[in-house]
């Protein structure tokens, strides 16, 4: 089963959402905003990950580099484009942003 992952990153914690190709949520969680913690969660919960998305931000270059180095298919999306999609959500939260980013993938 193909999986798509959305990351909503803050300095300390990252909300993670894993969806299948239909957009159905398969798993959610919150981990430290460290590449190793994010990679461990993704690898253990989404063995067939196709794409991981995170918004451009203060730590995105570092996270992209490290997750890519760990062999994960990560892309960085423009925050303005993500905002255009995510603003349609009724309740804005880190969890909902992670879900929205996963579904954009």
Number of C-alpha atoms within 10 A of each C-alpha: 9 13 25 28 31 29 27 24 26 14 10 9 16 22 23 29 28 27 23 20 15 10 16 13 17 14 16 18 15 18 18 15 19 18 18 15 14 21 18 12 16 24 12 8 15 20 11 13 20 17 16 24 23 26 23 17 14 11 14 16 12 13 20 21 14 17 20 15 12 12 9 18 16 21 18 16 17 12 13 11 10 17 14 9 13 20 12 10 11 8 11 11 12 18 19 19 27 27 27 25 26 28 21 16 19
